[in-house]
Amino acid sequence: MDLIFCRNVLMYFSPQRATKVIHSFHRALVDSGWLFVSAVEASAELFYQFLPEHSADAVLYRKAERPEPQSADSFPRELERWSSARKETASFTPLPVFPTEHLPEPYAPGLLAAEAEELLPPLEEGLALFEQGYYAEAVAKLKGCSELAQTPGISALVARACANSGKLAEARQWAEKAISEDKLNAALHYLRATILQEQGDIEQAVAAFKRALYLEPDFVLAQFALGNHASRQGNLREAGKHFTNAMALLAAYQSDALLPHSDGLAAGRLRALIESTQLALQAK
């Protein structure tokens, strides 16, 4: 892309999640491409990869040369703490396979500590690369994990990395592989639905969103997605029902709480989006 406009959005994210989004923007831009944010979102720390240019009411960031990705050894300390904790584990424990707590929960079967220790290097490196936005490299690293580590969680992470790289067909295959290993996991069906949606396969995407909602009735994002699809099809009554259900589910969350499976979306932000959408539907 030559230009990306993202104003008054990053302010709703945690610094950690905003950093990941900014990394993705950097990778999506051509050399010397521009990122537009609002003045209140300007941050030398968050946008260290860009060269800033200031205007009267906006801050423009130009893509600059990017530093080399960090190695797993220099990645966040929490990975080191996790590795140490793993070595002290005496028996079966779940293997974390997603980089943040608000992504789908780990699905790996219990592994003996000695077996898990052998998987740490490629898994840690894959997670590190994913967190930094190096999705193609993360896919290659995660595929290198032994068959013991090929769990629904890792398959889903590879699917997300492929999707973020624009490889939607491969992303769909990995998402379906994850579902075949854990058919009743709503988050995996939601992941597949978002990939189908990006591919333009709306009918199957809607069916997948409905499956996710069937498996997890309080899945807020699935309600929101179905409301959007109904709205686009002109089915205002159906859209209104889904948006009303989503708002009822959001009542259980604080405004700054991150929604499950949302990749960093705060409940308050989704509530504002739904309210504005409902007003637009009423105007029709």
Protein Blocks (a to p, Z undefined) as FASTA:
>chain_A
ZZdcdehklmmpcfklmmmmmmmmmmmpcghiacdddfklgcfklmmmpccdddfkbccd
ddddddddddfklmcfklmmmmmmmmmpmbdcdddfbfbfkbccdfbdcddfklmmmmmm
mmmmmmmmmmnopaklmmmmmmmpcfklmcfklmmmmmmmmmmnopamlmmmmmmmmmmm
ommlmklmmmmmmmmmmnopamlmmmmmmmmmmmmmmlmklmmmmmmmmmmnopaklmmm
mmmmmmmmmmmpcfklccehklopafklmmmmmmmmmmmmmmZZ
